Amino acid sequence: MQKLSQEIFQNYQRRKSYKEKTNFINLLKEHYDINVESSGKIIKNRNIVIGDIEKAKIIFTAHYDTCAWLPFPNLCFPTNLFLYIFYTILIILCIFILITLLSTILLLLGLSIDQVEIISFISSLLLCYSMLCGYPNKHNANDNTSGVITLIELMHTFKDNKDIAYVFFDNEEKGLIGSGRFKKKHFTKNKLIINFDCVGDGDNILVIPFKKGKEYTQQLLEYYKDIKNKKFVVIHNRYVYYPSDQSHFKNTIAIAAFKKKRFIGYYLDRIHTHKDTILDETNIEAIVDNTNKFVEAII
């Protein structure tokens, strides 16, 4: 990895607060000519743009904001809808049980039903808020320092290629806000957007063309080949659910790394917890190598 990539991994993994994001932005300013697109009053958003968006044919993207700490992993099962729904329901059920337990305790302490309802409602809001905006997760190697470093490595590979631009999205963890505001500001209909999110932990790297991105399926199959025990799988979006910043765009490809088990299929674990410490450099090298071949073929 480049020296800057190593610096980010070692000292800039936490990018959740305004100050932490500012420190990261200042680090990039030392190395690149960047444009910070600021927007929003209630939710302040700062997308980092490198290159000329209007002239670029391809835009590489990754979100640089990081998440709040959770006591449980934000498991993702992109090709197993049943498990995805089951896990979501399980989390909702756990929240319901906690609130019910709190309400029962308050009633036993002698509070009125009206008081209990108000406290339970406020507690529910605070619990949901803490899951999105609570204590910052200290380790974010895979989500999404891996994507950030991939962009850094791609910038080194393509250097001054004017056909390519790079965008570090803000506030993905709060609901894809940064990419949504970027879409409103820029006309990207005729540009290919390749998004990297959680590419650092897992030997199975899914390459997922969405919507108009499916036009590149043949080239993706040709140029995204297995490298160094890393298996690349080109899979159509109708077979996969992976919510990330590519969701806002019509001509897009998502790239993410997963583990795989029998019956479960592909899965993503550890993220949003203190165990998100794995960033396999071989993943980054393989992705950059294959992406280089793919881009040279289509530009």
Protein Blocks (a to p, Z undefined) as FASTA:
>chain_A
ZZklmmmmmmmmbcfbfmlmmmmmmmmmmmmccddddedjklccddddedjfklpmbdcd
ddfbdcdddfbdcdddfklmklmmmmmmmmmmmmmmmmmmmmmmmmmnopafklmmmmmm
mmmmmmmmmmmmmccdfblfklmmkmmmmmmmmmmmnmmafkbccdddehklnoommmmm
mmmmpccklpccdddehjlgcjbdcdddehjlmmmmmmmmmmmcceehiacddddfklpc
cddfklmpmbdcddddddddehklpadehiopaklmbccfklmmmmmmmmmmmmmmmZZ
